[in-house]
Amino acid sequence: METPSGGGKARISAELQAVKRESGKTYSQIADETGLTNVYVAQLLRRQAPLKPETAPLLRSALPGLTDALLREMMLPPMRSYDPNLIQEPTVYRLHEAIMHFGESIKEIINEEFGDGIMSAIDFYCSVDKVKGVDGKDRAVVTFDGKYLPYTEQITEHMMSRLKKQDGKPE
């Protein structure tokens, strides 16, 4: 069957997850084969990120079960969303809890190191790695790697829509 059945994000995501399961590969294995991060691979297969045309052959090589129709669907801009009930899943809840607990301190350090600004979630990389702790127990390392975006002073003369009005040029 070449056409994704039923359309819709949930249906396509379920089909993509089935292709991954059938491959027997982990997100990290697929990431190694494609040069992407493991989290980005998961985002692609959940339709939370768009597949770039130049990456499609690499992903198809890693997941031969991907049909042309699924690949075309993956190249469309996704409807980024989440299920509000997701917070009830224990791993997601603990990640949320960690951000809420450490968030204010992280914000203060970002401001101290960079100035008044934020970390981008658009120009952003994320990965999850498994390491051994000093006690020999497994540890999960979640890396957020986002571009720093400074807040800007809103000066009228820098605002393009105002400049066009002042110059009498049509908008």
C-alpha positions in Angstrom: 0.0 0.0 0.0 1.6 3.3 -1.1 -0.8 5.8 0.3 -0.8 6.5 4.1 -4.1 5.2 5.4 -6.5 7.7 6.9 -4.2 10.7 6.8 -4.0 12.7 10.0 -1.0 13.2 12.2 -1.9 10.4 14.6 -2.5 7.9 11.8 0.8 8.8 10.0 2.7 8.7 13.2 1.4 5.3 14.0 2.4 4.0 10.6 5.9 5.5 11.0 6.3 3.9 14.4 5.2 0.6 12.9 8.0 0.9 10.2 10.5 1.6 13.0 9.3 -1.4 15.0 9.5 -3.7 12.0 13.1 -2.5 11.3 14.1 -3.7 14.8 16.3 -0.6 15.1 16.5 1.9 18.0 16.3 5.7 17.5 20.1 5.9 18.2 20.9 3.2 15.5 18.8 5.1 13.0 20.5 8.4 14.1 23.9 6.8 13.5 22.9 5.7 10.0 21.4 9.1 9.0 23.7 11.6 10.8 20.8 13.0 12.8 20.3 13.1 16.5 18.3 10.4 18.1 15.7 12.9 19.4 15.3 14.4 15.9 14.8 10.9 14.4 12.0 10.4 17.0 10.6 13.8 16.1 10.5 12.9 12.5 8.7 9.6 13.2 6.2 11.4 15.4 5.6 14.1 12.7 7.0 16.8 15.0 9.7 17.8 12.5 9.9 18.0 8.7 12.1 15.6 6.7 14.5 17.5 4.4 14.5 16.1 0.8 18.3 15.5 1.0 17.9 13.4 4.2 15.1 11.3 2.8 17.4 8.8 1.0 19.4 8.3 4.2 16.2 7.7 6.2 14.9 5.3 3.6 18.2 3.4 3.7 17.9 3.1 7.5 14.2 2.2 7.3 13.5 0.4 4.0 9.9 0.0 5.0 9.2 3.7 4.4 7.0 4.1 1.4 7.2 7.0 -1.1 3.9 8.3 0.3 5.1 8.3 3.9 8.3 10.1 2.8 6.3 12.7 1.0 4.1 13.2 4.0 7.2 13.5 6.3 8.5 16.3 4.1 5.4 18.5 4.6 5.5 21.1 7.4 4.2 19.2 10.5 1.5 20.3 12.9 3.6 20.5 16.0 1.5 19.7 19.0 1.3 17.5 22.0 -1.3 15.6 23.9 -2.1 17.5 27.1 -2.4 14.1 28.8 1.2 13.3 28.0 2.2 15.0 31.3 0.7 12.0 33.1 3.4 9.7 31.6 6.0 9.3 34.4 9.1 10.0 32.3 7.5 13.1 30.7 6.3 14.2 34.2 9.8 13.9 35.7 11.3 15.9 32.8 8.7 18.6 33.3 9.4 18.4 37.1 13.2 18.8 36.5 12.7 21.8 34.2 10.3 23.4 36.7 12.7 22.7 39.6 15.9 23.9 37.8 14.4 26.3 35.3 14.8 29.5 37.3 18.5 28.7 38.0 19.1 27.8 34.4 17.4 31.1 33.3 19.6 33.1 35.7 22.8 31.4 34.5 21.8 32.1 30.8 21.2 35.7 31.7 24.5 35.9 33.7 26.6 34.3 30.9 24.9 35.8 27.8 22.7 38.8 28.9 19.0 39.3 28.7 17.7 36.6 26.2 16.5 33.1 25.7 17.6 29.8 24.3 15.9 29.0 21.0 13.7 26.0 20.6 13.8 26.5 16.9 17.6 26.6 16.2 17.9 23.7 18.6 19.5 20.3 19.0 18.5 17.7 21.5 19.9 14.2 22.2 19.6 11.5 24.9 22.6 9.5 25.8 23.2 6.6 28.2 26.3 6.8 30.3 27.7 5.0 33.4 27.9 7.0 36.5 30.8 7.0 38.9 28.9 4.4 40.9 28.6 2.2 37.8 24.8 2.7 37.5 23.2 3.8 34.2 22.5 7.5 33.8 20.4 9.3 31.3 22.0 12.5 29.8 19.6 14.9 28.1 21.3 17.6 26.1 19.6 20.8 25.1 21.7 22.8 22.6 19.9 25.9 21.5 21.0 29.1 19.9 21.1 32.1 22.2 18.6 34.8 21.2 19.1 38.2 22.9 16.1 40.4 23.6 16.2 43.6 21.5 15.4 47.1 22.5 12.3 48.1 20.4 13.5 51.3 18.7 11.0 52.8 16.2 13.7 53.6 13.6 14.6 49.8 13.4 10.9 48.8 12.8 10.5 48.2 9.1 6.8 48.8 9.0 7.2 52.2 10.6 10.0 53.1 8.2 7.8 52.3 5.2 5.0 54.5 6.6 7.5 57.4 7.3 9.0 57.2 3.8 5.5 57.2 2.2 6.2 53.9 0.5 3.4 51.4 0.1 3.5 48.5 2.5 
